């Protein structure tokens, strides 16, 4: 089930909303590769690793910008928000390291389980994080980069 952007995710901060939309697109890109190649994912390992790497890189960039906006606006829960970002970043790095292990890349059954779990995790984390955590800083943001 592809994750779709919805107005309920809007922070009304154009740069942040634009980045969130791109995060949805990157997750959907991973899911599309997964769905279209389920059962023979070992033939798409290069595309899958590249898609996960792109998501990882873009997420890091997004977090830095989002944290800078919160800092600029003296958001009182910035440190707690950063810790959530750090935990997510650590989890993505752990998953990416697992993904690039030889035993996983050569086993279709394990790849299917890995990507099913990864997509569910990404979709749930992103939507919950935006709706719960990011909406908390929304009233504090007066200045943007």
Phi and psi in radians as a Rosetta constraint file:
Dihedral C 1 N 2 CA 2 C 2 CIRCULARHARMONIC -1.139 0.35
Dihedral N 2 CA 2 C 2 N 3 CIRCULARHARMONIC 2.375 0.35
Dihedral C 2 N 3 CA 3 C 3 CIRCULARHARMONIC -1.424 0.35
Dihedral N 3 CA 3 C 3 N 4 CIRCULARHARMONIC 2.183 0.35
Dihedral C 3 N 4 CA 4 C 4 CIRCULARHARMONIC -1.866 0.35
Dihedral N 4 CA 4 C 4 N 5 CIRCULARHARMONIC 2.470 0.35
Dihedral C 4 N 5 CA 5 C 5 CIRCULARHARMONIC -1.178 0.35
Dihedral N 5 CA 5 C 5 N 6 CIRCULARHARMONIC 2.524 0.35
Dihedral C 5 N 6 CA 6 C 6 CIRCULARHARMONIC -2.479 0.35
Dihedral N 6 CA 6 C 6 N 7 CIRCULARHARMONIC 2.687 0.35
Dihedral C 6 N 7 CA 7 C 7 CIRCULARHARMONIC -1.049 0.35
Dihedral N 7 CA 7 C 7 N 8 CIRCULARHARMONIC -0.413 0.35
Dihedral C 7 N 8 CA 8 C 8 CIRCULARHARMONIC -1.116 0.35
Dihedral N 8 CA 8 C 8 N 9 CIRCULARHARMONIC -0.297 0.35
Dihedral C 8 N 9 CA 9 C 9 CIRCULARHARMONIC -1.558 0.35
Dihedral N 9 CA 9 C 9 N 10 CIRCULARHARMONIC -0.079 0.35
Dihedral C 9 N 10 CA 10 C 10 CIRCULARHARMONIC -1.258 0.35
Dihedral N 10 CA 10 C 10 N 11 CIRCULARHARMONIC 2.272 0.35
Dihedral C 10 N 11 CA 11 C 11 CIRCULARHARMONIC -1.646 0.35
Dihedral N 11 CA 11 C 11 N 12 CIRCULARHARMONIC -0.179 0.35
Dihedral C 11 N 12 CA 12 C 12 CIRCULARHARMONIC 1.163 0.35
Dihedral N 12 CA 12 C 12 N 13 CIRCULARHARMONIC 0.393 0.35
Dihedral C 12 N 13 CA 13 C 13 CIRCULARHARMONIC -1.996 0.35
Dihedral N 13 CA 13 C 13 N 14 CIRCULARHARMONIC 1.811 0.35
Dihedral C 13 N 14 CA 14 C 14 CIRCULARHARMONIC -0.947 0.35
Dihedral N 14 CA 14 C 14 N 15 CIRCULARHARMONIC -0.769 0.35
Dihedral C 14 N 15 CA 15 C 15 CIRCULARHARMONIC -1.110 0.35
Dihedral N 15 CA 15 C 15 N 16 CIRCULARHARMONIC -0.753 0.35
Dihedral C 15 N 16 CA 16 C 16 CIRCULARHARMONIC -1.178 0.35
Dihedral N 16 CA 16 C 16 N 17 CIRCULARHARMONIC -0.776 0.35
Dihedral C 16 N 17 CA 17 C 17 CIRCULARHARMONIC -1.085 0.35
Dihedral N 17 CA 17 C 17 N 18 CIRCULARHARMONIC -0.706 0.35
Dihedral C 17 N 18 CA 18 C 18 CIRCULARHARMONIC -1.082 0.35
Dihedral N 18 CA 18 C 18 N 19 CIRCULARHARMONIC -0.734 0.35
Dihedral C 18 N 19 CA 19 C 19 CIRCULARHARMONIC -1.189 0.35
Dihedral N 19 CA 19 C 19 N 20 CIRCULARHARMONIC -0.704 0.35
Dihedral C 19 N 20 CA 20 C 20 CIRCULARHARMONIC -1.060 0.35
Dihedral N 20 CA 20 C 20 N 21 CIRCULARHARMONIC -0.720 0.35
Dihedral C 20 N 21 CA 21 C 21 CIRCULARHARMONIC -1.063 0.35
Dihedral N 21 CA 21 C 21 N 22 CIRCULARHARMONIC -0.704 0.35
Dihedral C 21 N 22 CA 22 C 22 CIRCULARHARMONIC -1.154 0.35
Dihedral N 22 CA 22 C 22 N 23 CIRCULARHARMONIC -0.648 0.35
Dihedral C 22 N 23 CA 23 C 23 CIRCULARHARMONIC -1.080 0.35
Dihedral N 23 CA 23 C 23 N 24 CIRCULARHARMONIC -0.703 0.35
Dihedral C 23 N 24 CA 24 C 24 CIRCULARHARMONIC -1.042 0.35
Dihedral N 24 CA 24 C 24 N 25 CIRCULARHARMONIC -0.803 0.35
Dihedral C 24 N 25 CA 25 C 25 CIRCULARHARMONIC -1.076 0.35
Dihedral N 25 CA 25 C 25 N 26 CIRCULARHARMONIC -0.700 0.35
Dihedral C 25 N 26 CA 26 C 26 CIRCULARHARMONIC -1.172 0.35
Dihedral N 26 CA 26 C 26 N 27 CIRCULARHARMONIC -0.697 0.35
Dihedral C 26 N 27 CA 27 C 27 CIRCULARHARMONIC -1.130 0.35
Dihedral N 27 CA 27 C 27 N 28 CIRCULARHARMONIC -0.735 0.35
Dihedral C 27 N 28 CA 28 C 28 CIRCULARHARMONIC -1.114 0.35
Dihedral N 28 CA 28 C 28 N 29 CIRCULARHARMONIC -0.600 0.35
Dihedral C 28 N 29 CA 29 C 29 CIRCULARHARMONIC -1.088 0.35
Dihedral N 29 CA 29 C 29 N 30 CIRCULARHARMONIC -0.774 0.35
Dihedral C 29 N 30 CA 30 C 30 CIRCULARHARMONIC -1.079 0.35
Dihedral N 30 CA 30 C 30 N 31 CIRCULARHARMONIC -0.783 0.35
Dihedral C 30 N 31 CA 31 C 31 CIRCULARHARMONIC -1.131 0.35
Dihedral N 31 CA 31 C 31 N 32 CIRCULARHARMONIC -0.667 0.35
Dihedral C 31 N 32 CA 32 C 32 CIRCULARHARMONIC -1.088 0.35
Dihedral N 32 CA 32 C 32 N 33 CIRCULARHARMONIC -0.806 0.35
Dihedral C 32 N 33 CA 33 C 33 CIRCULARHARMONIC -1.036 0.35
Dihedral N 33 CA 33 C 33 N 34 CIRCULARHARMONIC -0.767 0.35
Dihedral C 33 N 34 CA 34 C 34 CIRCULARHARMONIC -1.062 0.35
Dihedral N 34 CA 34 C 34 N 35 CIRCULARHARMONIC -0.920 0.35
Dihedral C 34 N 35 CA 35 C 35 CIRCULARHARMONIC -1.110 0.35
Dihedral N 35 CA 35 C 35 N 36 CIRCULARHARMONIC -0.749 0.35
Dihedral C 35 N 36 CA 36 C 36 CIRCULARHARMONIC -1.255 0.35
Dihedral N 36 CA 36 C 36 N 37 CIRCULARHARMONIC -0.295 0.35
Dihedral C 36 N 37 CA 37 C 37 CIRCULARHARMONIC -2.206 0.35
Dihedral N 37 CA 37 C 37 N 38 CIRCULARHARMONIC 0.262 0.35
Dihedral C 37 N 38 CA 38 C 38 CIRCULARHARMONIC -0.961 0.35
Dihedral N 38 CA 38 C 38 N 39 CIRCULARHARMONIC 2.315 0.35
Dihedral C 38 N 39 CA 39 C 39 CIRCULARHARMONIC 1.689 0.35
Dihedral N 39 CA 39 C 39 N 40 CIRCULARHARMONIC -0.358 0.35
Dihedral C 39 N 40 CA 40 C 40 CIRCULARHARMONIC -2.497 0.35
Dihedral N 40 CA 40 C 40 N 41 CIRCULARHARMONIC 0.796 0.35
Dihedral C 40 N 41 CA 41 C 41 CIRCULARHARMONIC -1.154 0.35
Dihedral N 41 CA 41 C 41 N 42 CIRCULARHARMONIC -0.395 0.35
Dihedral C 41 N 42 CA 42 C 42 CIRCULARHARMONIC -1.092 0.35
Dihedral N 42 CA 42 C 42 N 43 CIRCULARHARMONIC -0.327 0.35
Dihedral C 42 N 43 CA 43 C 43 CIRCULARHARMONIC -1.430 0.35
Dihedral N 43 CA 43 C 43 N 44 CIRCULARHARMONIC -0.153 0.35
Dihedral C 43 N 44 CA 44 C 44 CIRCULARHARMONIC -2.130 0.35
Dihedral N 44 CA 44 C 44 N 45 CIRCULARHARMONIC 0.371 0.35
Dihedral C 44 N 45 CA 45 C 45 CIRCULARHARMONIC -1.056 0.35
Dihedral N 45 CA 45 C 45 N 46 CIRCULARHARMONIC -0.671 0.35
Dihedral C 45 N 46 CA 46 C 46 CIRCULARHARMONIC -1.082 0.35
Dihedral N 46 CA 46 C 46 N 47 CIRCULARHARMONIC -0.823 0.35
Dihedral C 46 N 47 CA 47 C 47 CIRCULARHARMONIC -1.092 0.35
Dihedral N 47 CA 47 C 47 N 48 CIRCULARHARMONIC -0.711 0.35
Dihedral C 47 N 48 CA 48 C 48 CIRCULARHARMONIC -1.172 0.35
Dihedral N 48 CA 48 C 48 N 49 CIRCULARHARMONIC -0.803 0.35
Dihedral C 48 N 49 CA 49 C 49 CIRCULARHARMONIC -1.090 0.35
Dihedral N 49 CA 49 C 49 N 50 CIRCULARHARMONIC -0.747 0.35
Dihedral C 49 N 50 CA 50 C 50 CIRCULARHARMONIC -1.087 0.35
Dihedral N 50 CA 50 C 50 N 51 CIRCULARHARMONIC -0.720 0.35
Dihedral C 50 N 51 CA 51 C 51 CIRCULARHARMONIC -1.154 0.35
Dihedral N 51 CA 51 C 51 N 52 CIRCULARHARMONIC -0.721 0.35
Dihedral C 51 N 52 CA 52 C 52 CIRCULARHARMONIC -1.175 0.35
Dihedral N 52 CA 52 C 52 N 53 CIRCULARHARMONIC -0.697 0.35
Dihedral C 52 N 53 CA 53 C 53 CIRCULARHARMONIC -1.119 0.35
Dihedral N 53 CA 53 C 53 N 54 CIRCULARHARMONIC -0.720 0.35
Dihedral C 53 N 54 CA 54 C 54 CIRCULARHARMONIC -1.098 0.35
Dihedral N 54 CA 54 C 54 N 55 CIRCULARHARMONIC -0.748 0.35
Dihedral C 54 N 55 CA 55 C 55 CIRCULARHARMONIC -1.079 0.35
Dihedral N 55 CA 55 C 55 N 56 CIRCULARHARMONIC -0.770 0.35
Dihedral C 55 N 56 CA 56 C 56 CIRCULARHARMONIC -1.048 0.35
Dihedral N 56 CA 56 C 56 N 57 CIRCULARHARMONIC -0.859 0.35
Dihedral C 56 N 57 CA 57 C 57 CIRCULARHARMONIC -1.084 0.35
Dihedral N 57 CA 57 C 57 N 58 CIRCULARHARMONIC -0.802 0.35
Dihedral C 57 N 58 CA 58 C 58 CIRCULARHARMONIC -1.167 0.35
Dihedral N 58 CA 58 C 58 N 59 CIRCULARHARMONIC -0.669 0.35
Dihedral C 58 N 59 CA 59 C 59 CIRCULARHARMONIC -1.075 0.35
Dihedral N 59 CA 59 C 59 N 60 CIRCULARHARMONIC -0.766 0.35
Dihedral C 59 N 60 CA 60 C 60 CIRCULARHARMONIC -1.046 0.35
Dihedral N 60 CA 60 C 60 N 61 CIRCULARHARMONIC -0.770 0.35
Dihedral C 60 N 61 CA 61 C 61 CIRCULARHARMONIC -1.096 0.35
Dihedral N 61 CA 61 C 61 N 62 CIRCULARHARMONIC -0.785 0.35
Dihedral C 61 N 62 CA 62 C 62 CIRCULARHARMONIC -1.059 0.35
Dihedral N 62 CA 62 C 62 N 63 CIRCULARHARMONIC -0.812 0.35
Dihedral C 62 N 63 CA 63 C 63 CIRCULARHARMONIC -1.038 0.35
Dihedral N 63 CA 63 C 63 N 64 CIRCULARHARMONIC -0.728 0.35
Dihedral C 63 N 64 CA 64 C 64 CIRCULARHARMONIC -1.076 0.35
Dihedral N 64 CA 64 C 64 N 65 CIRCULARHARMONIC -0.766 0.35
Dihedral C 64 N 65 CA 65 C 65 CIRCULARHARMONIC -1.171 0.35
Dihedral N 65 CA 65 C 65 N 66 CIRCULARHARMONIC -0.803 0.35
Dihedral C 65 N 66 CA 66 C 66 CIRCULARHARMONIC -1.053 0.35
Dihedral N 66 CA 66 C 66 N 67 CIRCULARHARMONIC -0.760 0.35
Dihedral C 66 N 67 CA 67 C 67 CIRCULARHARMONIC -1.144 0.35
Dihedral N 67 CA 67 C 67 N 68 CIRCULARHARMONIC -0.640 0.35
Dihedral C 67 N 68 CA 68 C 68 CIRCULARHARMONIC -1.138 0.35
Dihedral N 68 CA 68 C 68 N 69 CIRCULARHARMONIC -0.717 0.35
Dihedral C 68 N 69 CA 69 C 69 CIRCULARHARMONIC -1.101 0.35
Dihedral N 69 CA 69 C 69 N 70 CIRCULARHARMONIC -0.755 0.35
Dihedral C 69 N 70 CA 70 C 70 CIRCULARHARMONIC -1.117 0.35
Dihedral N 70 CA 70 C 70 N 71 CIRCULARHARMONIC -0.714 0.35
Dihedral C 70 N 71 CA 71 C 71 CIRCULARHARMONIC -1.119 0.35
Dihedral N 71 CA 71 C 71 N 72 CIRCULARHARMONIC -0.803 0.35
Dihedral C 71 N 72 CA 72 C 72 CIRCULARHARMONIC -1.008 0.35
Dihedral N 72 CA 72 C 72 N 73 CIRCULARHARMONIC -0.559 0.35
Dihedral C 72 N 73 CA 73 C 73 CIRCULARHARMONIC -1.749 0.35
Dihedral N 73 CA 73 C 73 N 74 CIRCULARHARMONIC 0.182 0.35
Dihedral C 73 N 74 CA 74 C 74 CIRCULARHARMONIC 0.925 0.35
Dihedral N 74 CA 74 C 74 N 75 CIRCULARHARMONIC 0.822 0.35
Dihedral C 74 N 75 CA 75 C 75 CIRCULARHARMONIC -1.118 0.35
Dihedral N 75 CA 75 C 75 N 76 CIRCULARHARMONIC 2.135 0.35
Dihedral C 75 N 76 CA 76 C 76 CIRCULARHARMONIC -1.172 0.35
Dihedral N 76 CA 76 C 76 N 77 CIRCULARHARMONIC -0.403 0.35
Dihedral C 76 N 77 CA 77 C 77 CIRCULARHARMONIC -1.790 0.35
Dihedral N 77 CA 77 C 77 N 78 CIRCULARHARMONIC 0.440 0.35
Dihedral C 77 N 78 CA 78 C 78 CIRCULARHARMONIC -0.986 0.35
Dihedral N 78 CA 78 C 78 N 79 CIRCULARHARMONIC -0.808 0.35
Dihedral C 78 N 79 CA 79 C 79 CIRCULARHARMONIC -1.099 0.35
Dihedral N 79 CA 79 C 79 N 80 CIRCULARHARMONIC -0.727 0.35
Dihedral C 79 N 80 CA 80 C 80 CIRCULARHARMONIC -1.142 0.35
Dihedral N 80 CA 80 C 80 N 81 CIRCULARHARMONIC -0.661 0.35
Dihedral C 80 N 81 CA 81 C 81 CIRCULARHARMONIC -1.155 0.35
Dihedral N 81 CA 81 C 81 N 82 CIRCULARHARMONIC -0.754 0.35
Dihedral C 81 N 82 CA 82 C 82 CIRCULARHARMONIC -1.039 0.35
Dihedral N 82 CA 82 C 82 N 83 CIRCULARHARMONIC -0.697 0.35
Dihedral C 82 N 83 CA 83 C 83 CIRCULARHARMONIC -1.089 0.35
Dihedral N 83 CA 83 C 83 N 84 CIRCULARHARMONIC -0.662 0.35
Dihedral C 83 N 84 CA 84 C 84 CIRCULARHARMONIC -1.122 0.35
Dihedral N 84 CA 84 C 84 N 85 CIRCULARHARMONIC -0.752 0.35
Dihedral C 84 N 85 CA 85 C 85 CIRCULARHARMONIC -1.046 0.35
Dihedral N 85 CA 85 C 85 N 86 CIRCULARHARMONIC -0.762 0.35
Dihedral C 85 N 86 CA 86 C 86 CIRCULARHARMONIC -1.090 0.35
Dihedral N 86 CA 86 C 86 N 87 CIRCULARHARMONIC -0.744 0.35
Dihedral C 86 N 87 CA 87 C 87 CIRCULARHARMONIC -1.107 0.35
Dihedral N 87 CA 87 C 87 N 88 CIRCULARHARMONIC -0.713 0.35
Dihedral C 87 N 88 CA 88 C 88 CIRCULARHARMONIC -1.125 0.35
Dihedral N 88 CA 88 C 88 N 89 CIRCULARHARMONIC -0.785 0.35
Dihedral C 88 N 89 CA 89 C 89 CIRCULARHARMONIC -1.045 0.35
Dihedral N 89 CA 89 C 89 N 90 CIRCULARHARMONIC -0.771 0.35
Dihedral C 89 N 90 CA 90 C 90 CIRCULARHARMONIC -1.059 0.35
Dihedral N 90 CA 90 C 90 N 91 CIRCULARHARMONIC -0.741 0.35
Dihedral C 90 N 91 CA 91 C 91 CIRCULARHARMONIC -1.134 0.35
Dihedral N 91 CA 91 C 91 N 92 CIRCULARHARMONIC -0.759 0.35
Dihedral C 91 N 92 CA 92 C 92 CIRCULARHARMONIC -1.115 0.35
Dihedral N 92 CA 92 C 92 N 93 CIRCULARHARMONIC -0.723 0.35
Dihedral C 92 N 93 CA 93 C 93 CIRCULARHARMONIC -1.097 0.35
Dihedral N 93 CA 93 C 93 N 94 CIRCULARHARMONIC -0.762 0.35
Dihedral C 93 N 94 CA 94 C 94 CIRCULARHARMONIC -1.053 0.35
Dihedral N 94 CA 94 C 94 N 95 CIRCULARHARMONIC -0.789 0.35
Dihedral C 94 N 95 CA 95 C 95 CIRCULARHARMONIC -1.158 0.35
Dihedral N 95 CA 95 C 95 N 96 CIRCULARHARMONIC -0.696 0.35
Dihedral C 95 N 96 CA 96 C 96 CIRCULARHARMONIC -1.136 0.35
Dihedral N 96 CA 96 C 96 N 97 CIRCULARHARMONIC -0.715 0.35
Dihedral C 96 N 97 CA 97 C 97 CIRCULARHARMONIC -1.082 0.35
Dihedral N 97 CA 97 C 97 N 98 CIRCULARHARMONIC -0.725 0.35
Dihedral C 97 N 98 CA 98 C 98 CIRCULARHARMONIC -1.118 0.35
Dihedral N 98 CA 98 C 98 N 99 CIRCULARHARMONIC -0.719 0.35
Dihedral C 98 N 99 CA 99 C 99 CIRCULARHARMONIC -1.058 0.35
Dihedral N 99 CA 99 C 99 N 100 CIRCULARHARMONIC -0.678 0.35
Dihedral C 99 N 100 CA 100 C 100 CIRCULARHARMONIC -1.481 0.35
Dihedral N 100 CA 100 C 100 N 101 CIRCULARHARMONIC 0.084 0.35
Dihedral C 100 N 101 CA 101 C 101 CIRCULARHARMONIC -1.297 0.35
Dihedral N 101 CA 101 C 101 N 102 CIRCULARHARMONIC 2.472 0.35
Dihedral C 101 N 102 CA 102 C 102 CIRCULARHARMONIC -0.972 0.35
Dihedral N 102 CA 102 C 102 N 103 CIRCULARHARMONIC -0.730 0.35
Dihedral C 102 N 103 CA 103 C 103 CIRCULARHARMONIC -1.114 0.35
Dihedral N 103 CA 103 C 103 N 104 CIRCULARHARMONIC -0.622 0.35
Dihedral C 103 N 104 CA 104 C 104 CIRCULARHARMONIC -1.335 0.35
Dihedral N 104 CA 104 C 104 N 105 CIRCULARHARMONIC -0.734 0.35
Dihedral C 104 N 105 CA 105 C 105 CIRCULARHARMONIC -1.140 0.35
Dihedral N 105 CA 105 C 105 N 106 CIRCULARHARMONIC -0.295 0.35
Dihedral C 105 N 106 CA 106 C 106 CIRCULARHARMONIC -1.909 0.35
Dihedral N 106 CA 106 C 106 N 107 CIRCULARHARMONIC 0.201 0.35
Dihedral C 106 N 107 CA 107 C 107 CIRCULARHARMONIC -2.222 0.35
Dihedral N 107 CA 107 C 107 N 108 CIRCULARHARMONIC 1.847 0.35
Dihedral C 107 N 108 CA 108 C 108 CIRCULARHARMONIC -1.033 0.35
Dihedral N 108 CA 108 C 108 N 109 CIRCULARHARMONIC -0.735 0.35
Dihedral C 108 N 109 CA 109 C 109 CIRCULARHARMONIC -1.087 0.35
Dihedral N 109 CA 109 C 109 N 110 CIRCULARHARMONIC -0.793 0.35
Dihedral C 109 N 110 CA 110 C 110 CIRCULARHARMONIC -1.183 0.35
Dihedral N 110 CA 110 C 110 N 111 CIRCULARHARMONIC -0.647 0.35
Dihedral C 110 N 111 CA 111 C 111 CIRCULARHARMONIC -1.112 0.35
Dihedral N 111 CA 111 C 111 N 112 CIRCULARHARMONIC -0.712 0.35
Dihedral C 111 N 112 CA 112 C 112 CIRCULARHARMONIC -1.047 0.35
Dihedral N 112 CA 112 C 112 N 113 CIRCULARHARMONIC -0.801 0.35
Dihedral C 112 N 113 CA 113 C 113 CIRCULARHARMONIC -1.137 0.35
Dihedral N 113 CA 113 C 113 N 114 CIRCULARHARMONIC -0.795 0.35
Dihedral C 113 N 114 CA 114 C 114 CIRCULARHARMONIC -0.989 0.35
Dihedral N 114 CA 114 C 114 N 115 CIRCULARHARMONIC -0.875 0.35
Dihedral C 114 N 115 CA 115 C 115 CIRCULARHARMONIC -1.281 0.35
Dihedral N 115 CA 115 C 115 N 116 CIRCULARHARMONIC -0.569 0.35
Dihedral C 115 N 116 CA 116 C 116 CIRCULARHARMONIC -1.063 0.35
Dihedral N 116 CA 116 C 116 N 117 CIRCULARHARMONIC -0.819 0.35
Dihedral C 116 N 117 CA 117 C 117 CIRCULARHARMONIC -1.165 0.35
Dihedral N 117 CA 117 C 117 N 118 CIRCULARHARMONIC -0.742 0.35
Dihedral C 117 N 118 CA 118 C 118 CIRCULARHARMONIC -1.064 0.35
Dihedral N 118 CA 118 C 118 N 119 CIRCULARHARMONIC -0.829 0.35
Dihedral C 118 N 119 CA 119 C 119 CIRCULARHARMONIC -1.113 0.35
Dihedral N 119 CA 119 C 119 N 120 CIRCULARHARMONIC -0.758 0.35
Dihedral C 119 N 120 CA 120 C 120 CIRCULARHARMONIC -1.065 0.35
Dihedral N 120 CA 120 C 120 N 121 CIRCULARHARMONIC -0.767 0.35
Dihedral C 120 N 121 CA 121 C 121 CIRCULARHARMONIC -1.082 0.35
Dihedral N 121 CA 121 C 121 N 122 CIRCULARHARMONIC -0.852 0.35
Dihedral C 121 N 122 CA 122 C 122 CIRCULARHARMONIC -1.075 0.35
Dihedral N 122 CA 122 C 122 N 123 CIRCULARHARMONIC -0.817 0.35
Dihedral C 122 N 123 CA 123 C 123 CIRCULARHARMONIC -1.077 0.35
Dihedral N 123 CA 123 C 123 N 124 CIRCULARHARMONIC -0.821 0.35
Dihedral C 123 N 124 CA 124 C 124 CIRCULARHARMONIC -1.134 0.35
Dihedral N 124 CA 124 C 124 N 125 CIRCULARHARMONIC -0.788 0.35
Dihedral C 124 N 125 CA 125 C 125 CIRCULARHARMONIC -1.100 0.35
Dihedral N 125 CA 125 C 125 N 126 CIRCULARHARMONIC -0.837 0.35
Dihedral C 125 N 126 CA 126 C 126 CIRCULARHARMONIC -1.101 0.35
Dihedral N 126 CA 126 C 126 N 127 CIRCULARHARMONIC -0.857 0.35
Dihedral C 126 N 127 CA 127 C 127 CIRCULARHARMONIC -1.136 0.35
Dihedral N 127 CA 127 C 127 N 128 CIRCULARHARMONIC -0.773 0.35
Dihedral C 127 N 128 CA 128 C 128 CIRCULARHARMONIC -1.147 0.35
Dihedral N 128 CA 128 C 128 N 129 CIRCULARHARMONIC -0.706 0.35
Dihedral C 128 N 129 CA 129 C 129 CIRCULARHARMONIC -1.112 0.35
Dihedral N 129 CA 129 C 129 N 130 CIRCULARHARMONIC -0.783 0.35
Dihedral C 129 N 130 CA 130 C 130 CIRCULARHARMONIC -1.128 0.35
Dihedral N 130 CA 130 C 130 N 131 CIRCULARHARMONIC -0.879 0.35
Dihedral C 130 N 131 CA 131 C 131 CIRCULARHARMONIC -1.182 0.35
Dihedral N 131 CA 131 C 131 N 132 CIRCULARHARMONIC -0.547 0.35
Dihedral C 131 N 132 CA 132 C 132 CIRCULARHARMONIC -1.762 0.35
Dihedral N 132 CA 132 C 132 N 133 CIRCULARHARMONIC -1.030 0.35
Dihedral C 132 N 133 CA 133 C 133 CIRCULARHARMONIC -1.367 0.35
Dihedral N 133 CA 133 C 133 N 134 CIRCULARHARMONIC -0.837 0.35
Dihedral C 133 N 134 CA 134 C 134 CIRCULARHARMONIC -1.187 0.35
Dihedral N 134 CA 134 C 134 N 135 CIRCULARHARMONIC -0.587 0.35
Dihedral C 134 N 135 CA 135 C 135 CIRCULARHARMONIC -1.154 0.35
Dihedral N 135 CA 135 C 135 N 136 CIRCULARHARMONIC -0.406 0.35
Dihedral C 135 N 136 CA 136 C 136 CIRCULARHARMONIC -1.166 0.35
Dihedral N 136 CA 136 C 136 N 137 CIRCULARHARMONIC -0.564 0.35
Dihedral C 136 N 137 CA 137 C 137 CIRCULARHARMONIC -1.523 0.35
Dihedral N 137 CA 137 C 137 N 138 CIRCULARHARMONIC -0.256 0.35
Dihedral C 137 N 138 CA 138 C 138 CIRCULARHARMONIC -0.845 0.35
Dihedral N 138 CA 138 C 138 N 139 CIRCULARHARMONIC -0.842 0.35
Dihedral C 138 N 139 CA 139 C 139 CIRCULARHARMONIC -1.166 0.35
Dihedral N 139 CA 139 C 139 N 140 CIRCULARHARMONIC -0.311 0.35
Dihedral C 139 N 140 CA 140 C 140 CIRCULARHARMONIC -1.529 0.35
Dihedral N 140 CA 140 C 140 N 141 CIRCULARHARMONIC -0.270 0.35
Dihedral C 140 N 141 CA 141 C 141 CIRCULARHARMONIC -1.494 0.35
Dihedral N 141 CA 141 C 141 N 142 CIRCULARHARMONIC 1.979 0.35
Dihedral C 141 N 142 CA 142 C 142 CIRCULARHARMONIC -2.035 0.35
Dihedral N 142 CA 142 C 142 N 143 CIRCULARHARMONIC -0.526 0.35
Dihedral C 142 N 143 CA 143 C 143 CIRCULARHARMONIC -2.033 0.35
Dihedral N 143 CA 143 C 143 N 144 CIRCULARHARMONIC 2.428 0.35
Dihedral C 143 N 144 CA 144 C 144 CIRCULARHARMONIC -2.156 0.35
Dihedral N 144 CA 144 C 144 N 145 CIRCULARHARMONIC 2.895 0.35
